[in-house]
Amino acid sequence: MDWKSLTFDWNRARAVVATAEHGSLSAAARALGMTQPTLGRQVTALEEELGVTLFTRAGKRMELTEAGTRLIEHLRHMAEAAHAAALAATGQSRDIAGTVTITASHLYATELLPPILARIRAEAPALQIQIVVTNALRDLMRREADIAVRHARPDQPELTAKLIREDEAALYATPALLAKGPLESLPFIGYDHADTYRGMLAERRIDLPPEAFPFLSEDSHMQLALARAGLGVAALPVWVGDPDRALARAQPGAPPLVTFPVWLAAHRDLHLSRRVRLVFDALAKGLAPRA
């Protein structure tokens, strides 16, 4: 693009478009909220700058000349682009409609998403949000979901991802259970992949036999409920465990059991969609750590 050739004032172009649409300087001036003499000067200035006559004047009526007719469609496109840019800049997205599917793990979906979804609803009321709550990685490549909240960075080149935050997990149990003896002697709440979890605990010098896990569940809400009931020690995100009055850290003052990322991922093609982009950006802002 020849940027040096783009020298005329957009306000003058806007004045010409408004005059062509309303048919007179007075009506166009009222529509733009300016005085008629000011509008007339802008129209004349653009004619002089371009070296063409855009209007013929018949009393109060303004009729496009042949040159004006050829030029006006280009100016209208400019007006539409400027209007779209203004809508994007001010977040006026009430015309965004359709369905966006989000997938997230249980705790993140139920505890963190609702207030973010409320803000999306207020901004784009015609949008429908489908939430798929699962710990399994939904296949973005096959469009099973539009946006995924993941704890591992996707490695497919067709996907785009943004690191939102780094979360920490620690061990939690009821104070009554923790008072019963050393940590290694207490029951633990495990996952279906118990050996992986046992290995993680062993790295922290918590060596446990398989029988130390009387309860196994992949559902984080189930693990939380079991821990609250005093049935075992559970690994939970600190933003869940620390505020919970029924639970206490099993290792106060110790480093986190694990630190893990929170990624937002979407297919690159879908990321260009206005509705997906709106939801993606709202999730990124809502899930970002608070100062």
N, C-alpha and C positions, 0 to 999 in steps of 0.2 A: 504494500500500500504506500502511495506517495503522500506521506504525512504533511509535507510542506505545502501541498496544494489545498489542504483542508484549513482554510483560513477564515471562512465566513462565520459570523456569530450565530449560535444556535437560537438565541432569542429572536433574531430577525427571521430565521426560518420558521420558528413557531408562529410568529406574527403572520407570515404569509399563509401557512396552513389554516390558521384560525379564520383569516379573512376569506379564504376560498370556501371554507365549510359554511360560514355564516352569511356570506354574500354582501357584507358591508363592514366598513371600518367601525362603526358604532357598535354593532352587535358583537363583533370579534373583540372589541375593547372590553365590553361588559363581561364576556366569557373569560377573558384573561385577567380581569380585575385591574385594568390600567386605563389611562385616559386615551381618548381617541387621537389627539395630536401625537402622543408618544407612540402609539401603535402605527400611525401613518408614517412617522419618521423611520420606524424600523423597516416597514415595507419598502419605502423609497430607498433606504440605505442598501438593502439587499439587491434591489434592481440595479442601483448604480454599481455595486460591487461586482455583480455578475455581468453587467453590460447588456441586460435584456429588459424588455418591458413585460411584466408579469400580469398586469391587470389593465383593462380599459375601464374608464370611469363613466358611468351613465347616471348622472344625478348622484344618489346615495348608493347605488348598486355598483359592485365591483365584479367584473366578469374577467375570467382568465383569458389571456391571449393564447395563441397557439404555442408559444414558447413556455408560457406558464403552465399550460396543460401537460406538456411533456415533462416539466420539472416537478410538478406537484406530487406525483406518485412517489418519487424519490424522497421528497420532504416528508410525506406521510409515513413512509417506512422509518425515517429518522424519528418521527414523533412516537411511533409505536415502540421502537427500541428504547427510547428515552423513558417512556412510561413503564416498560417492563423492568428496566434497570432501577427505576424508583421504587417499584413494588418489591423487588428483591432486596434493595437496600433497607427498606423500612419493615420488612418481614410481613407484608400484607399478602397472606397466602390462602385466603378464604376460597379461592377458586381451585385449589389443589384437591383432587378427589381420587378415589381408587383404594386399593388394598395394599398394605405393606405388612409383610410377615417378619416377625422378630423371633429369634430363638435364643434362649438363655437358660442357664442352670436354675435350679429351684429357688435357692435363696436370693439370687440376683433378680430373678423375674418377679418374685412376690414381694420382696422387701425394698428393692431399689427402683423398679420400673414404674409403679403406680403414680408417684408424683410427677415423674417425667412425662408419662402418658397424658396426665391431666393438662400439662402445659401444651402438649402437641394438640390436644383436643380443642383447647381455647384458640390456638393459632390457625388450625386447619380443621374446622368442624365437619367438613365433608369427607374427611379421610377415615378409612376403616383400618384398624390395627388388629392383626391376628398375632397372638402370642403363643408360641410353641415352647412349653416348659419341659426341658429334658437336659440331662447331663451328657447325652450323646451328641457328637458333632453332626449337625445337620449338613446335608450336602448342598452348599451354595452353588456348586457347578451345575447341578441339576435343578436349581431354582426351587428346592424344597423350602427355602427361606430366602428373604431378601437381605436381611441383616442378621449377623450372628454376634452374640457376646461370647467371646471365647477366652480361654486361659492359655492358649498357645498360638503363636503367630502362624497364620496359614502360609504355606510355601508354594501354592499354585500361582503362576504368573498372571492368571486371569482374574485373580482376586486382589482387591485393594484393602489394606488394613491400617488401622491407627491405634497406637498404644495409648490407652486412656489413663491407666493408673497402675501402681504396684501395690498389691494387697498382701497382708500377712495373716498367717494362721497360727493358732496356739492351742494348747490342750486345756480343756475345761471340764469341770465336774461340779456336783453340788458340794458345798462345804462339809456336809455330813458324810459323804462318801470319802472325801479327801482325808477326813479325820480318822478313818479306819486303819490306816497303815501306810507304809511306803508306796510310792507310785507304782513300782513294779509288781506289787501284790494286789493291785486293784483290777477289776474287770474293765476292758476297753471295748468301745464300739468301733467295729471295723467296717471295711468295704468288701465288696465281692472279691476284689483283687487283694486279698488279705496279705499275701506274701510281699507285695510292693510296699504296703503300708508298714508292715513289720520291719522291712529293711530300712525304711525312713526313720522309724523309731530307734532301731538299733544304731544308726549313725549318731543318734543323740544319747547313746548309752542307756537306752531303755530296751533291754532284751526281754522279749515276751514269747512264750510258747503259744502255739495255735489255740490251746484251750483257754487262753486269757481273753479271747474274743467271743463271749457268749452271744453277741448280737452283731449281725452284719446287715448293712443296707447301703445302697447307692444313693438313696434319697436323703438329701441334707436336712430336710425338715424332720424326717424320721429320726435321724441321728440327734438333732437338737431336742426333740421330744423325749428320747430315751435318756439323754444326759440330764434334762430337767427332772426326770422321774427318779434320778439317782441310780440308774442301772448301769452306768459306765462312764468312762472318760472319753470325750469326743474331741476331734480336731475340728475347730470352727474358725471362720474368719474373725479377726479381732473386732471388727465393727459389729459383729453379731454377739460374740461372747462377752466382751467387756461391759456393754450396757445392761446385760441380762442380770437382774438382781437374784435370780435363782442359781446362778453359776459363779464360779471363781476360777482363776487361773490355777492350773495344777502345778505350774512351775513359775511362781511369781519372780519377776526380775530376770528370768532367763531369756535368751534371744528367741525370736519367733521360731516355731517349728519349721516353717517353710515360708518363703516369699514367692508370690506368683503374679504374673501379669494379667491385666484385663485388656483384651483387644476387641475392637469393633471391626468386623469384616463384612464386605459386600462384593458382589461381582462388579467388575469395572463398568460393564454396560449398564447395569442397574444403577450404579452410583451416579450416572448422568441424568437419571430420572429426577424430576423436581420433587416428587413425593418421597422417594427414597432418600434423596439428599436432605430434605427437611428433617426427616426422622433420624437419619444418621447424625446430623449435626446436633439435634436436640439430645440424643443419647450421649454423644461425646461431651456435651456441656454438662448434662445432668449427672453423668457418672464420674466426671472429673473430681479428684479429691478436693475437699474444701480447705481453704487456707486456715 
